[in-house]
Amino acid sequence: MSFHWPWALAALVVVPLLPLARWWLNRRRRRTAVTVSSVALIRAALPGRSAWHRRLPTYLFLAGLAALAGAVARPQARLTVPAERTSILLAIDVSGSMCSTDVPPNRLSAAVEAARDFVGSQDGGTKIGLVAFAGIAGLLVAPTTDRDQLLDAIGALRTARGTAIGQAILTSIDAIAEMNPDVAATGVDLGAATPDPAGDFEPDTIVVLTDGSNTTGVDPVTAAEQAAARRVRVFTIGFGTTEPSPMVCTPDQAGVDAFTGGFRGGFGAGPGRVQEIDEDALTRVADLTGGRYFKAQDADELDGVLGDLPREIGLQQADVEISFWFVLAGTLLVIAGTGLSLRSHRAPGPAPPPVRRRG
């Protein structure tokens, strides 16, 4: 917990001053005390109360004053709240291995359908951008609320050679920097930084979906350091299995490079291959930036991961002022202390007349 006006905590000085003033007044009263013949008679005349009952009203009253004094300093608590503005950069791997049929009909088809469902499930205020990467990475759609444009771009994804995970992260950062002035472009060196898990993050988030390991370009962890320095979270998804499977691309999926228009591959049945997902690198990328790593071995698991992501992406840590609760608690404590004090000092009523027995 923190305070927006910490200097206002000086008001807490009044709490110890009140008992001190009471002690000083009691000491003055002793000097003017009246001498009586028997103290026992006076004690017998007073209503019997334990020390705990006598002190409880005072403790409640002082605790209430402390809470009210704390409210003046405007206390703030670190809470998880919905982000006011959110943009998501969806970076999808379109390397040739995405034509593997271990996820029927192949990985790319399953990823396209899951991405479509993900886009359709977002609320209208969330901006989504699309980055595709193979040997290079390119921004296909800048963050937008135009769902039709996104769905068309996702459906037009084509495979190419290579896997540049790190470059995809850097391309996504630059896309965020174009729309968020608080995020610096990758050309600006901010140094490496590891965000505090309880710290503030930008509302813009990167989601990387890949089925392999980085084969070209900048190392993913190096790119993640750039994202961490800009307080941009990166969620990573490792998609597919390690089972040898034929590589089968449809004519609409293979052969055309999505970025240069050049021919980069073919289609048809290829030999079975074992695809190894670099889970260590994907986990380090997520941990370094405050995101999470997920593994999806089939279409249903991928749908579940993308379906659960908005719950985490749409939330962020923020300092929320809780002065109201301090005022409420302080007021109730003061009222309770005052009420108990008045009740305990209320003068006793007249004693009932004695009952006489008839003899």
N, C-alpha and C positions, 0 to 999 in steps of 0.2 A: 504494500500500500504506500502511496505517496501523497503529497499535499501540494495543491496548486499555489497556495499562499502559506508557505511554511513559517514565515515570520509571525503569522497570526497565532501560532501556538503559544506565544507569550501570554495569551489570555488564560492559559492554564495556571498561571501564578496565583490566580484568585482562589484556587482550590485549597492549597495549603495555608493561605492567609486567613481564611475563615476559621479553621480550628485554632490557629494561633491567636486570633482576636478573641475567640471565646475563652481560651485559657487565660488571656490577660484580664478579661472582664471578671472571670471567676476569682482571680487573685485579688482584684480590687474589692470584691464583695466580702471576702474573708476579713479584710481590714475593718469593715463596718458591721461585722456579725454581731447579733444580739445574744447575750449570755442567757442561757436557760438553765433551769434546775435539773432537767433530765432529758437527755437526747433520745433515750429509749422511748419516751412518751411521744415525741414528735415522729419518730420512725414508725411507731405503731399507728399513728393517725394518718400517715401517708399511704396511698394505695401501693400494694406490693408489686414490684416489677423487677425482673432480673436485669443484669447489666446488658445482656444481649438485646432485650426489648428496648432498653433506653437508648442504645447506640445505633440500632438499625435505621431509624428515620434519618439520623445524621449521615450515615454511610450512603443511604440511597440518594439523599439530597446532594451530597458531594459528588457522587458518581454521575448524577444527572448534569451537574454544572460542568464536569469534565467533558462529558459528551457534547454539550452545547458549545463549549470552548473549542473542542476539536472540529466541530462543524464550521466554525468561522474560518478555519484554515482550508476549507474546501477539499476534503479527503478524496482520493481517487483510487480505485481498485483496478487491477489488471484483469480484464474479463475477455472472453471470447464472444464477439458480437458479429452480426452480419455485415459484410463489406458494403459500403454505400455505392461503390462503383467497381465493377469487376470486369476484367477482360481475360480471356483464356486463349493462349496460343497453342493450338493443337499441332504438334510436329509428328508426322507419320512417316515411317520408314517405307520406302518404295524400292529397296534393293531387290535384286533378282531372286533372293531367297524367299521373298514374300510370296512367291508362287509355289512354295512347298505345300503339298497336299496332306500333311499330317493334321491340319485343321481343314476339314472339307468345306466348300470345294477347293479352296486354297486360302492361305493366310491373308492375302490382300483382299479377297472378296469378303472374308469374315471381318477384317478390320474396317472395310468401307461400310458395311452394314452397321457395325457397332458405332462408328463415327457419325453416321446419319442419325441413329437413335439418340446419341449424345447431343447433337446439335438441336434436334427437335425437342428434347426434354428441358432445355434451358429457358429461363424466363426471358421476356422480351427486352429487359434492360441489360442483359449480359452480352458483351461484345465478344465474338469469337473470331480468331484468325486461323489461317491454315498455312502450315509450312510443310513441304515435302522434301525429303532428303534421300539421296543415294550416294553417289560419289561427290556430289555437291549438294548444297541446300538452297532452296529458293522459297520466297514468300509468294504463295499463290493468291491468298486473299488477306488483305489487311484486316485487323479487328473491326468487325461490323455486326450490326444487328440484322442484316439482310440474310435471312435463312436460305432463301432460294439460291443466292449466289454461292453460298457455302456448300449446299447440297450438290449443285452442279459441279463445283470444283472437286469435291470429294469423289463423285462418280467418274470423273475424268482422270483419275490418278493412273499413271503408267510407271512401269518398272524401269530401272536403269542399274548400272553396275556400281559397286562400291557402297560403303556405309560410313557416312560422315556425321556421327552423333554429335560430336563437339561443335561442328559448324552449324548444325541445326539449332543448338542452344544459342549460339552467338547471333544467328539470324533472327531468332525469336526475340532476343533482347533488343536488337535494333528496331524491330517492329514495334515493341512496347515503347521504346524511347521516342518514336515518332509521334505518339499520342499522349504520352505521360511525361511532362517536363521534369518530374522528380527523378526520372530514370535516365542516367547518362548512356550514350551510345557506347559500343564496344571499343571505339577508337580512343575513348577517354580512359586513361589509366587511373583507377582508383585503388589499386593494390588488392591483395587477397584479404578476405574477411570472412569469418565464420559467424553467422548471426546467432544471437541468443535465442534458444527455443521459445522463450517467453517475450521476445522482443517484437518490434513493429516490422511488418512486412508490407510491401506494396500490394495493392489489391490485384495487380496483374500477375498471372500465373502461367507457367509453361508446363505442358503435358507432352512428354516424349514417349512414343510408342515404337518399339523396335524389336526385331527378332534375332539380332545378332550382336556383334561387337564392332567397335570402331576400327575401320581399315584404312582411313585416309583423313588428312586434315588435322585440325587441332585436337588434342586429347580431351575427352569429355570432362575429366576432373578439372583440367585447366579452364575450360569454358564455364564449369560450375563455379569456380572461384570468382569469375567475372559476374555471374548472376548473384552470388552471395554478397559481393561488394555493393551491389545495387539493391539488395534486400528483395530479390525476386525469387520466389520459390519455384523449384522444378520437381514435378512428380514424374516418375519414370515407370514404364510398364514393359516388362519382358514378356513377349508373346510367342507362343509355340512350344513344341516339345523337342526332345533330343532324339526322337526316333527317325531312322533313315526313311525318307519319303521321296517319291518322284516329284520333279519340278514341272508343274503343268500350268502354263499361262494361257489365258484366252486371247484371241486376237485383239481384243480391246484393251488388254492389260500389258502386253509386251511389245517391245520393238521401238516405241517412240519415247525419246527423252523428254520429260515434262518441262525441262528448263531450256534446252537448246534446240529441240525439234529434230535432233539427229537420231539415227537408228542405233540402238544400244543393245538389242537382244533379240531373241526369237520366241517362238511359242511351240507347244507340243510337249511330249513326254520326255523328260530328261532322267538321268540316272539318280538313284537315291542318294541323298546326302545327309550328313549329321550336322545339324545346326546348333552351335553352342552360343547361348546367351551369356554375355559378360555381366553376370549378376553382381559381381563385386564392384565393377565400375558404376553400374546403374544405382547400386545402393549407396555408394560414396557420393555420387552426384546428388541424390535425394537428401541424404543426411547433411551434407555440407550446406545446402540451401534452405533447409527447414521443411523440405517436402517429404514424400514417402515413396518407397519402391513397392510395386505390386507385380505379381507373377500371374499370368493367365495362360493356361495350356490349351484352352479350347474357346469356342465362340461364346458359350454361356458364361464362362469365367470372365472373358473380356467385357461382355455386356454388364456383368455385375460390378466389375471394377470401375468402368466408366459411369455406371449408374450411381455409384456411391461417392464418386469424386466431388460432385457439387456440394456435398455436405461439408467437405473440408476446404475446398477452394473458395466457397462463398463465405467463409468465416475468417476473421483475423483478430489478433490481439489488440486491444485498445484500452486506454485509461478512461474509465467511466466514473464520473463524479457521483459519490454516494453521500453527499451532505444531508440529503433528505432523511436517510436512515439514522444518522447521528442526531439530527434534530428531533426525530420521532422518539428515539430511545431516551435522549436527554429529557424531553418533556415528560414522558411517562415516569421516569425515575424521580424527577423533581416533584411531580404531583403525588406519587406514592409516598415519598419521604415526608412531604408536607402534611398529607392526610394522616399518616401514622402518628406524626408528632402532635397534631391537633387532637387526635383521639386519645392519645396517652396522657395529655395534659388537661383533658376535660374534667371539670370539677365533678366529684361524685354527687349523686342526688341525695336527698334527705333519707335518713335511715327509717325503715318502717317502724310503726309503733309496736312496743312489746306486747306480746300476747299473754294475757292473764288467764291463769287456770282457776276454775271454780273449785274451791275446796269444800 
